[in-house]
Amino acid sequence: MARRPEFPKQDDVLTEEELKRFRHGLAHLAPSHIEQEYRTLLEKCKLRPGMLPAPRLMQQLVAVWKTLWKWRRVRESPGRAA
């Protein structure tokens, strides 16, 4: 018989304040640490049979991705000296 997927609890979500603190902490890390955090969260968020990643982990993954994406745009901006 097939197993039903396990869904995370609804209360396993970062509040706006927690998310703000997480982003603030990211802003003070070196790019290499941010990249490592991204890889770690990406591994934790991989889909596995019968399981979904926790919303909290997905929120953190998106926050790290947005930070990396923002830094990429800044590094590639044409007005910036290389």
N, C-alpha and C positions, 0 to 999 in steps of 0.2 A: 504494500500500500504506500502511496506517495506521501511524503511529509509535507505539511504546510510550511510555508516560509515563516521564519521568525522575524517579526517586525519590531523595530526599536520602540521604546516607550515614548509617548508624546512629550513627556517633560524633559527628554534628553536633547534639548535645544538650547543654544547659547542665547542669553538675553542680549539686548542691544548694548548694555553696559559691558558685559563680558566680551562681546565681539569687539567693542571699541578698545578695551584694554589689550586684547589679543593683537589687534592691528598696530596699536601703539608699541607693543613689545617687538613686533616684527620690524618696525621702522628703525629700531636701534640695533638690529643684527647685521652682521657682515653678509654680503651677497652669497658667500659659500655656505653659511649657516642657513640662509633662507632656502637655498637649493636643496640642502640636506633635509630640511623640514618638509619641503614639498615631496621629495622622494619617499620619506617615511609615511606621510599622510596618504600619498597615492597608493602605497602598498596596503595600508589599513583600509582604504576605501574600495579595494577591488571587490567585484562581485564574486561571491562564492555560492555554491548551490544551496538554496534554501535560506539564505541570509542576505540582508540588506545592510549597508553601512549605516551607522548612527548619524542622525541629522547633524549632531555636534561636529563630527569628523568632517562631514561634507562642508559645513560652514567654514571650518578652519582651512580645509583644502582650497576652497574658493578664495578666501582672504589671502592665502599665501600666493595663489596663482595671480590674483590681481596685483599684488605687490611686485612680483616678478615682471609682470606685463608692463606695469608703470615704469619700472626701472629700465626695461628694454627700450621703451619709447624715449626716455630721457637720454640714454646712451646713444641712440641713433638719430637724435635731433640734429638737423643740419647746421644750426647756429652754434653748436658746441664744438670747441677745439679738441682735437684728438691728441 
